[in-house]
Structures are given as C-alpha cells and as structure tokens.
C-alpha cells in the first residue's frame, strides 16, 4: 500500500486545504495563540480569493492584515522569518 502524500496537488486543491481543512486540523494540535493567528491569516486569504470583492471589504482587510502581521511578530520569534 502506498503512503498518502500531498505532492502533485493542483492550486485549487491547495486553496481548499489552506482555507477549509488546515484550520480544522490545527485547532486541537497547536496552542490557542498560534492557531488563532494562523486562522486569521487563512481567513484573510479566503476573503481575498473569494468570488466577490467589494471596496469596503478591501479597506477592512487592509487594516486587518496589519493587525495579523503584528500578531505573527508577537507569536513567532523574529528568527522564524529568516
């Protein structure tokens, strides 16, 4: 029996993994502060890649991504980005 892997996925499959399944899988396996930051980042990309974009949502998202980036810097060490 072959080992399952996630290589060779199409871009749509990766979007589904990132937007739907990974947040569910992360919820119980990571500490709350880490999973909330990553979930917020996934939600931002979900809104950005949605079928309908409005100017109001983009303005809110612009401010939200700044908050998310600050949370990422607080949660993860600065060496994480190197």
C-alpha positions in Angstrom: 0.0 0.0 0.0 1.4 3.4 -1.0 1.9 6.2 1.6 -0.5 9.1 1.1 1.1 12.4 0.2 0.1 15.9 -0.7 2.5 16.4 -3.6 1.2 16.9 -7.0 -1.9 18.8 -5.9 -3.4 21.5 -8.2 -3.7 25.1 -7.0 -7.4 24.7 -6.3 -6.7 21.7 -4.0 -4.1 23.7 -2.1 -6.6 26.5 -1.6 -9.1 24.1 -0.2 -6.5 22.6 2.1 -5.5 26.1 3.3 -8.9 27.6 3.7 -11.0 24.7 4.9 -9.2 21.7 6.2 -6.0 23.1 7.8 -7.8 25.4 10.3 -9.8 22.4 11.5 -6.7 20.2 11.8 -4.8 22.9 13.6 -7.4 23.7 16.2 -6.6 20.8 18.5 -2.9 20.3 17.8 -1.5 23.8 18.3 -1.6 26.2 21.3 -4.5 28.7 21.1 -2.4 31.8 20.4 -0.7 30.1 17.5 -3.8 28.6 15.9 -5.7 31.9 16.2 -3.0 33.8 14.4 -2.8 31.3 11.6 -6.6 31.0 11.4 -6.8 34.8 11.0 -4.2 34.6 8.2 -6.2 31.8 6.4 -9.4 33.8 6.8 -7.7 36.9 5.2 -6.7 34.8 2.2 -10.1 33.3 2.0 -11.7 36.7 1.8 -9.1 37.9 -0.7 -9.5 34.9 -3.0 -13.3 34.9 -2.8 -15.6 35.2 -5.9 -16.9 38.7 -4.9 -14.7 41.5 -3.6 -16.0 44.9 -2.5 -14.1 48.1 -1.9 -15.4 48.1 1.7 -14.2 44.6 2.4 -10.8 45.5 0.9 -10.5 48.5 3.2 -11.3 46.3 6.3 -8.9 43.7 5.0 -6.1 46.2 4.6 -6.4 47.2 8.3 -6.9 43.6 9.4 -3.7 42.3 7.7 -1.6 44.9 9.6 -3.0 43.5 12.8 -2.4 39.9 11.7 1.2 40.7 10.9 1.7 42.3 14.3 0.2 39.2 15.9 2.6 37.0 13.9 5.6 39.0 15.0 4.4 38.7 18.7 3.7 35.0 18.4 6.7 33.7 16.5 10.2 34.7 17.2 12.0 37.1 14.8 14.3 34.2 13.7 11.3 32.4 12.3 11.2 34.7 9.2 14.9 34.2 8.3 
